[in-house]
C-alpha cells in the first residue's frame, strides 16, 4: 500500500473542501476501498474520513417516505422497523449481501459506490479500461462467466456488485448529494450510474467534491416486494443474477409491476420492458415468460456467460410467481 495522509472530517463542508484537492478520496467503512488500496488499484494520496459525520439517522418524510443517512450501516438499515415493514425488498437485498461483519461496517453511501468484482479489474497485470483507461478489456475473449449481458460495450463488460442498489432501483429511490458551497441535488438511483460506453472508469454522475448524504425512499409502492439472488454458494458471494420485483395483482390480473436485475449489467438494470409486458395481463406463467423474454430481448452473451440470459429469465419468472402467490 502506498503512503497517504489522513484526516477525520468534523463537518460536511470541511469534508467536501478537503476531498476537492487532487488525490483526495472519501473513506467511510472502507470495506472495498482498503482492499483496492492494498492492491494499488486505488492510490489516493489523502483520505478524508466521513464515518463520524451526523449522517446516521432515519427520518420519515412528510409524504410517507423514508430518508436514510449515508453513514447508516448496512446492518442497521436492514434491521430498521420502517425498512422491514414498508420496504422489505431493501431488507432482503441488504441481508443477501456480504457477511454480517461486513454489513456491520459498510455504510449505505459506500455500498452505492463499491466497485466491480471483475477479476481482471483486480489483476493489475491484465488490461482493464476501468482500472487503466485505454488498456483494453481482458474479459472480452477471456473468462467472462460473471460478466454483463446487458448494457455492455466493447470497452467494458463488468457488472455492478451491489444488492442494495438493485432494490433501490425497483423502489424508485433517490440519492441525495451535497456539493461545494452547500449546493444539493437528488439523483434517481436509475440515473445515478453510467453505462460503460467508451469511459467505463467514470461510473456515476457524482461531480468532483460531491458527497452522498442520504438515500431517499418514496412512499412504499403497492403490491408485494421480493428479492431473489442466484449465486454459486449460499452466502458471502456476489450475484450471478438477482431480481427485485414489486408486483400487485387483483382478481388474477397484474395491476402494477416493477422489475430490476442485478449481476447482469454495469448498473442495476431496471426493466421497463418487463414491466410493460406485465401490467394489465393475467398473473400466469405465460405472462411471466413473456415479461422475461422482453427483459432479455437485447441481452448478449460473451461465451462463458451465455447461460445468464436463460438464468435471468427463469429467475424473474420464479420471483414473480412467488411474489404474486405471497411467497
N, C-alpha and C positions, 0 to 999 in steps of 0.2 A: 504494500500500500504506500502510495506516495505521500509525502508530508503535506499537511494542510493546517490552517488555523481555524479556530472555533470560537463562536460567541453565542451566548444564550440571549435571545431576544426578550426584551422586557415589555414591549407592546407591539401591536401590529404595524404601526407606522415605522418604528425603528427596524423591524424585521424586513419590511419592504425596501427601505433605504439601504440596508446592508446587503440584501441579495441583488440589488441592481448593479453592483460592482462586478467587473469582469471576473469570471472564475468562481463566483459565489453560487451556493445552492442551499435550498432549504433542507433541513432534516427534521423528521418527527419521530416516528417509531424506528425508522432505519432498517426495517426488516428486508427491504430489497436493496436500498442504496448501499448499505455497508458491504453486502456481498459483491455488488458491482465494483465498489472501490477496491476491494481486496484483489479482484481480478484485473484491475486497472482499465476496466471498461468505462466507468465513470471516474473522472480525475479532477474533482473540484479542488480549488486552492483554498477555499474558505467555506466553512459550514455554518449556517445560521439555524440554531436550534429553536423551533417554534412550538415544541411539545408542551411548554408550560403557559402558553397564551390562553386567555379565558375563552376558549372555543370548544368546551367540553360539555355543553348543555344541550337540552332538548326543550323545544318550545312549541306549543300548539298555535298555529296561525289562526287569524280570525275566520277564515273560510273553512276551517276544519282540517287543514293540512298539518304538516309537521316539519319543523326545522331541526336539523341535526348538525351540531357543531363539527367542524372539520377535524378537531382533535379528539372527538369521541372514539374510543377503541372499538374495533370490530365486535368484540365480545359484548360490550355494553350496548351497542346499537342493536345487536341481535336479541338481547335479553330484555330490552325496554318494553314495558307493558303496552304502550301505544303502537310500537312497531309490531309486536306479536299479535295484537288483536286487529289492527287496521291494515297492516302491510305484512301479512305472514309470508308473502313471497320474498320479501327482503330478509327476514329472519332465516328462512330456508336456504337462501343463497349464501348468506354470510356463514352459517354453520357448515355449509358444504365446502368452504374454502380453508386451505392450510391446515393448521393444527391448533389445539386450544391455546398453547403457549404463544403462538404467533398472533392469534386473534386477540389475545390479551394485550399485546404490544402494538400491533398495527393500528393506524388511525384510518378514519373514513376518508380523509383527504388523500392520504398516502396510497390507500387501496386504489383510488381512481387513477393515480399516476404511476402505478407499478409498470415495469417494462416487460417486454415479451420474454418468454422462456425458450425461445428458439435456440437449439443447441449451437447453431452457427453464430448467433449473436454472442454467446458466451465463450466461443472458441476464438481467441484473438489471432490465431493463425489462419482462420478462414476468412474468405471475403464476405462482407456483410455491409450493405448500404445503410442500414440503420445505425450500425456502430461506427462505420468509416465510409461516409458518402463517396460514391464513385468506385468502390472496391468490388462491386458485383454482389450477387445473391447466391451463395453456395447451396441454399436449399433447393433452388430450381435445378433439377437434374441430380440432386443429392438425395439424402434420406429425408423425406418430407411427410412422413406419416401423420404428424401432428399439425400440419400446416393448413393454410387458408384455402377454402373452396369458393369463397365469395369476396368480391371487392378487392382482390389482389391485383398486382401489377407485375411487369417484368423486372421491376426494381426490388420487390419485396413480397414474400408470401407468408410472413409471420402472422401470428394471431395474438389478440389481446388476452391476457390471462385472468382478468378479474371475473369472479362470480357475481359480486355485488353490483357491478356496473350493468350486468345483463338484467338483473331485477329492476334496477333504477330506470333502465331504458323502457321496460314494459310498463312501469308505473308513471311515465312522463315526468320524472324528476328533473330538477334543475340544479346547476352548480353555481353557488354564489362566489364571486371573485372580488377581491379588493386590490386596487392598484395605487399608483402614486397619487399624491395629493388627495387621498381619501375617496377617489372615484371608485364606484362599484358597478357591477353588472351581473346579470344572471344569464347563464347559457343552458339551454336544454341539454340533457345528457346525450340525446340523439344527435346533437350538433357539436358536442364538446370535443369529439375525437375526429381526426383527419384520416382519410384513406391514404394508402402509401403513395400512389402516383409516382412521380419522379423524385420525391423527397421524403422517404419513409422515416428519416430521422426527426422530422417535425411531426409530432404525434398528436398534439392537441392545439386548441385555439388560444391557449394561455399566452399572454404577452409577457415580455421580459419584465420582471418586477411584480407581477400579479401573484396573489396568494389565494388559495381556496380557503374560504371562511366557513362555508356551510353547504349542506345539501338540503334542497327544498322539495318536499313531497307535497303534491296537491292532495285534495280530499280523496279518500280511497275510491277506486273505481268500482262499479257494480260487478257482481259475479264472484266466482271462486278463483283463488290465486294458487298457483302450483309451480314449483321449480324442480326440474329433473336434471341430474348431472350424470353423464356416462363417462367413465374413466377406466383406466387399466387396473386400478386397485381401489378398494373401498374407502380409503382415507389418505390424506396428505398427498393428493395428486391433482394435477390440472385436468380440465375437461377435454376429452376428445370432441364431444358435442354436449352442449347444455341447452335447455329450453326453459323459458319463462313464459307462462301463459296466464292471462286473466280472461275468464270466459263466463258469460251469463247466458242462461237458457230458460225459456218459458214454454211450456206445453210442447216440448220436444223440438223447439226451434231455437237456434242461437241468435240472441238479440244484441250481443256486444262481445267483441273479442280483441285481445292484444296478444301479440306474439313477438318474442325476441329470442335470438340464438346467441350462444357463446361458443367459443372454440372453433368458429368457422370463418372468422374474418379479422381484420386489423383492428376492429372496434366491435362493441356489442351491436348485433345486427337486428334491428327492428324490421320485421317483415310486414309491410303494408299489404303486400300481395296476398299473403296468407290470411290476413285479417279480412280483406275484401272477399276472399273465397269462403269465409266462414259466416259472416254476418248475414242474417236473414235466411240461412239454409238449415235443413234438418240436422239435428245433432246425431249424426250417424257416422260410421266408419268411412263410408264412401265420401262424405263431406270432408272428413279429416284428411283423407288421402288426397283429395283434390287440393286442399289447402297446402299440404306438404309438397305436392308437385309444383304449385305456384311459387312457394317459398324458395325452392331449389331450381327454378327454371334457368337461372343464369349461372348455376354452380359449375365450376371447372376443377377437375382433379388434376394432380400433377404426378400421378403414378402411384406412389405408396399410399396417398391419402384418398384415392378414388372411393374407397369404402365409406368415407364420411358422408357422401351425398345420400346414399341409402340409409345410413345410420341416422342422419338428421331427420329424414322423412319419418322413419319408424319411431324415433323418439318423440317427435311432435304428435304423431297420431296417438301414441300411448298416453302422453301427458294430457292431451285434450280429453281423451276418453275418461281418464281418471278424474280430471277436474270437473267434468260435467256430471259424473256419477258421484261426486262428493268425496273422492279419494284425497 
